[in-house]
Amino acid sequence: MYGLYPRKGTIAVGSDADIAIWNPGIEKRIDYSMMHDAVGYTPYEGHVYKGWPQIVLSRARIVVEGGELKVARGSGQYLARGVPGPVATATTVDGPARQLRKLING
């Protein structure tokens, strides 16, 4: 949708390996001190959510683990958006999710 595929949005050779490993059993009340950004607030302040990321990888490096930031702030990489493709490609018969399922399931 943002013209970043296949670099983003898929798990494949040559893609960035941005992955969040989620624990669905954790329950958290959100407050700004939990955020790893410089915005200064979160619209989710005070909300309670079930499920929380345990490990977050960006370009295959661990950036958050156990709620702790593991990289220097600002160490990300800006990517200019490309030309958006048709949104419908994400739901086609041979879309990225179906291709990944084929790889996993054989």
C-alpha positions in Angstrom: 0.0 0.0 0.0 2.9 2.4 0.7 5.1 1.2 -2.2 7.6 -0.5 0.1 6.9 -4.1 -0.8 8.9 -6.4 -1.0 11.3 -4.6 1.4 8.6 -4.3 4.0 5.5 -6.5 4.6 6.9 -9.9 3.9 9.3 -12.4 5.4 11.6 -13.3 2.5 15.2 -13.2 1.4 16.2 -9.6 0.8 13.4 -8.2 3.0 14.1 -6.2 6.2 13.0 -8.9 8.8 10.9 -6.5 10.8 9.2 -8.9 13.3 7.3 -8.6 16.6 7.2 -11.7 18.8 3.9 -11.3 20.7 2.9 -12.8 24.1 -1.0 -13.0 24.1 -1.1 -13.8 27.8 0.4 -10.6 29.1 -2.0 -7.8 30.3 -0.7 -4.3 30.4 -2.1 -0.9 31.4 -0.6 1.6 29.0 1.2 4.8 30.1 3.7 7.0 28.3 6.7 5.7 30.3 6.4 2.4 28.4 6.8 4.1 25.0 10.1 4.2 23.1 9.5 7.4 21.2 9.9 11.2 21.7 6.3 12.2 21.1 5.6 12.9 24.8 2.2 11.2 25.1 0.2 8.2 23.9 -3.5 8.3 23.0 -3.7 4.8 24.7 -2.8 6.2 28.2 -4.7 4.3 30.9 -6.2 1.6 28.5 -5.6 -2.0 29.5 -4.7 -4.4 26.7 -4.2 -8.1 26.7 -1.2 -9.2 24.6 2.2 -7.4 24.5 5.4 -7.7 22.4 8.2 -9.5 24.0 10.8 -8.9 21.3 10.7 -6.5 18.4 13.2 -6.8 15.6 14.0 -4.2 13.0 16.1 -5.2 10.0 16.9 -8.4 11.9 18.4 -6.6 15.0 16.7 -6.7 18.4 15.4 -3.2 19.2 13.1 -4.0 22.1 13.3 -6.9 24.4 11.3 -7.4 27.7 10.1 -3.8 27.4 13.7 -2.4 27.3 15.0 -0.4 24.3 18.2 -2.1 23.0 19.3 0.3 20.4 20.3 4.0 20.3 17.4 6.4 19.7 17.3 7.6 16.1 19.2 4.6 14.9 16.4 3.7 12.5 16.5 4.2 8.8 14.2 6.5 6.9 12.6 5.0 3.9 10.9 7.2 1.3 7.6 5.8 0.2 7.5 4.4 -3.3 4.6 4.5 -5.7 1.7 2.6 -4.1 0.6 -0.5 -5.9 -3.1 -1.5 -6.0 -4.4 -2.4 -2.6 -6.1 -5.4 -4.1 -2.7 -7.2 -4.6 -2.7 -8.0 -0.9 -5.8 -10.1 -1.3 -5.0 -11.9 -4.6 -4.8 -15.6 -4.7 -0.9 -15.5 -4.9 -0.5 -12.6 -2.4 2.3 -12.5 0.1 0.4 -14.2 3.0 -0.6 -17.1 0.8 3.0 -17.5 -0.4 4.3 -17.6 3.1 1.7 -20.2 4.1 2.9 -22.3 1.1 6.5 -22.1 2.3 5.6 -23.0 5.9 3.1 -25.8 5.1 4.8 -27.1 2.0 
